[in-house]
């Protein structure tokens, strides 16, 4: 996917899944444990938590720092508490604008979200072509973004950090709907599906008649196709787009 089809220019959109931001990332590890090579460029500061009053508990090192990152929390959760408060305020008789203003003034609503750091392709072992084609489980390829001084990179979905949204320094880019769908598939493959072969299976199915279609157990995301040669093909429903017709949080609280 090239930058033109990956990024869009709507910088006034509310914070959403797939946004490229400058934000803190970090993790916990054993004391003095080495940092994986691909994470060395994240400019992490290390701090030791000894837990001296609890001898049965070992010490912990915390590593944290700021880095380009991608928002992986789904839109439905980014404003869930705000929308719930908005609905309550509307039922008390407040107008739409005033209800949204009051809800946004509560900085504790939807305060936390999850991001994954963006790492240059040069620091990763996988080939640039495989990363760009979204063929590496655990990575989401990100095209170069010259305005943010970001080379061709990938979001490392194996390192995610829960952060306070008010620690986001800036938003560098917004993803197109096509790119956001690709991110959701990358997250699903990394967390649940663990298979990169869906596209190849579909290609092999071209030209074969489908004898039947049935759901897989009670899972609404999966359907199973019975093909003319007797083979079975499982498909994953495309993630639904998010309805943005309702109220949305402004970008003012980001930082």
Secondary structure as UniProt FT lines:
FT   HELIX           3..6
FT   STRAND          7..8
FT   TURN            11..12
FT   TURN            17..18
FT   STRAND          20..29
FT   TURN            31..32
FT   HELIX           37..42
FT   STRAND          45..49
FT   TURN            52..53
FT   TURN            55..56
FT   STRAND          60..71
FT   HELIX           75..78
FT   HELIX           80..91
FT   TURN            92..93
FT   HELIX           96..105
FT   TURN            107..110
FT   STRAND          112..120
FT   HELIX           121..123
FT   HELIX           128..132
FT   TURN            133..134
FT   TURN            137..138
FT   STRAND          139..142
FT   HELIX           146..148
FT   STRAND          153..164
FT   HELIX           165..167
FT   STRAND          170..175
FT   HELIX           177..188
FT   HELIX           189..193
FT   HELIX           198..205
FT   TURN            206..207
FT   STRAND          210..216
FT   TURN            217..218
FT   STRAND          219..227
FT   TURN            228..229
FT   STRAND          232..236
FT   HELIX           252..254
//
